Amino acid sequence: MKFNNELELIKVMGWTKSLKLTYILKELKNGKTKDEIFENLSGLMKPKSFSNYLNQINRIGDDIKFI
């Protein structure tokens, strides 16, 4: 499945999850490291949750075309 815009991703993942995924993916594409992104999210996301989002991005990141 390909995601050509944010609405398609929101329909499949829901608001909260899709916004977190797009934020992390945008930061990665802007050249930030995983450690830098996690540091910016300190207090907002637990390490295990962040790791789960990174794993999901590794699986579907290439299918997200709008970023």
Buried (B, 14 or more C-beta within 10 A) or exposed (E): EEBEEBEBBBEEBEEEBBBBBBBBBEBBEEEBEBEEBBEEBEEEBEEEEBEEBBEBBEEBBEEBEEB
